[in-house]
Amino acid sequence: MLARTADNLYWLARYMERADYLARLLQVAGHMSALRVDASHGSEWESAIVAAGCREGYFEKHARADEATVIQFLAFDRDNSSSIVNCIETARRNARAVRTALTADMWEAVNASWQELSSYRADAMDADHLAEFLDWVKARVGLFHGVCSNNMLRRDGFHFTRVGQFLERADNTARLLDVKYHVKLAQVSDVGGVVDYYQWLAILRVVSARRAYRVLFKGVVEPARVAELLITSSVFPRSLTFCYQMITQHLDAIESQDPRLAAEAKRQANSLYADLRYANVDTVIEKGLHEYLTQLIERTAELGAQIARGHLF
């Protein structure tokens, strides 16, 4: 497969997955904001900016993080290359560049999403319309990944698409879990309280993991168990361990023209997968969940760069 084709497929999947993540991130910020009892201590919207990796760009344009400006920036701002509208448009450009490498259903899923995007206007976004828009984004991304899974030949094109999807999802899961670190409770005594409980529940809800949590842990929501589900679970498809299991499998399946360069990406992916698979969540929390997640985000970025060097350029 041409490196240019692999690059377009890889980034097509990454941008579609990123659009889904931003929709979920805005939802979790909204859920946490709704639980706020003291407005002077609200940091939910700033946490969304940090978790999206857009802090520097955001504060170049805005003095403070509030609901309206954060939603505008992460969902509709044309100057933000990672806004939802830009993600969908960039995904469509990548899809158009490799139109013949896609199935008809895959192209239709991306192109129809791009066409329907114009019906959602930032200046008409009240709370109800925003909820509808974010649900629409998640549904369109789900449709894209569904037709990809059902229709693509299991050849290099499929594997590059899946590597992009799961690498982006791993990065996003780590960032979404880290949102809780950046949201400050009004008082130290609130840790373990009602607000804290519902904030953890909001994270589960936004990643569609409430049912999975109940099945696996059968009890009240506990921070350590939420972290366990999203970090080390091998059966939950948004966990870091599951994502890296998929990344290693698809990297191994790619027929590389330069095995020497590709081997380093495989080595890094397998190293990360092994670390996650055998991680002890209680030890991670004791040493610092935020620091652990930050390191994972950095290592994921390094892996993405290595995949580019070994396969895409």
Order of alpha helices (4+ residues) and beta strands (2+ residues): alpha-alpha-alpha-alpha-alpha-alpha-alpha-alpha-alpha-alpha-alpha-alpha-alpha-alpha-alpha
